Amino acid sequence: MRLDKFLKVSRLIKRRTVANEISDTGRVYVNGNIAKPAKTLKVGDIIKIEYANKNVVVKVLTIPTGNVSIQQASELYEIIEE
């Protein structure tokens, strides 16, 4: 699954266009490297997101295949650092 789509379905970022913009500006890292929106994620990847006032680091636990409900969204990742 693409990075921008994962950020949206996991509800880490509310809109896919915002996820694209943040990734394009170099504020999202996957496994320590700056990631573009089209980066393909796999289970076990570490994502670091630099928000305006904080950083969040999460580990990808599962990659969804279809639609994800709000309750299931938090099961897609594990927060490592906030």
NORFENKA-V869185 format. One record per residue. N is the residue number from 1. RES is the residue in one small letter. D_LAST is the distance of its C-alpha to the last C-alpha in whole Angstrom. Layout:
# NORFENKA-V869185
N_RES_D_LAST + N_RES_D_LAST
This chain:
# NORFENKA-V869185
1_m_24 + 2_r_23 + 3_l_19 + 4_d_20 + 5_k_21 + 6_f_19 + 7_l_16 + 8_k_18 + 9_v_19 + 10_s_16 + 11_r_15 + 12_l_12 + 13_i_15 + 14_k_18 + 15_r_20 + 16_r_22 + 17_t_23 + 18_v_20 + 19_a_18 + 20_n_21 + 21_e_21 + 22_i_18 + 23_s_19 + 24_d_22 + 25_t_21 + 26_g_19 + 27_r_15 + 28_v_14 + 29_y_15 + 30_v_16 + 31_n_16 + 32_g_16 + 33_n_19 + 34_i_19 + 35_a_19 + 36_k_22 + 37_p_22 + 38_a_24 + 39_k_23 + 40_t_23 + 41_l_21 + 42_k_21 + 43_v_20 + 44_g_18 + 45_d_17 + 46_i_13 + 47_i_12 + 48_k_10 + 49_i_10 + 50_e_10 + 51_y_11 + 52_a_13 + 53_n_11 + 54_k_7 + 55_n_6 + 56_v_5 + 57_v_6 + 58_v_9 + 59_k_12 + 60_v_15 + 61_l_17 + 62_t_20 + 63_i_22 + 64_p_23 + 65_t_27 + 66_g_28 + 67_n_26 + 68_v_23 + 69_s_23 + 70_i_20 + 71_q_20 + 72_q_20 + 73_a_17 + 74_s_15 + 75_e_17 + 76_l_17 + 77_y_13 + 78_e_11 + 79_i_7 + 80_i_7 + 81_e_4 + 82_e_0
